């Protein structure tokens, strides 16, 4: 195997993994932002702020992940269709109760951790 072929083979796995992580992070960001906008109930203030901190951290991570993909010589996926196709995070079309929002984000974060 040539050095170039070996380098390409070693780049594919990290790029593929990072692309999946980018997709998961983006969909998790979108869900946390949606829950931030729509949370209600007696824990509104604390959850509203926590969801905001979470989506801001995820937003910051997106750039780092995408730049790492580019540093490996590949193009980062950058469309919603590509993110949705690669992500293990399920969308939620409804607005759940505050506690269910929290449970869902915990489960989604655990999914991302397991995938890593």
Secondary structure, DSSP 8 states (H G I E B T S, - for coil): --HHHHHHHHHHHHHHHHHHHHHHHHHHHHHHHHHHHH--STTHHHHHHHHHHHHHHHHHHHHHHHHHHHHTTS----SHHHHHHH-------S---HHHHHHHHHHHHHHHHHH-
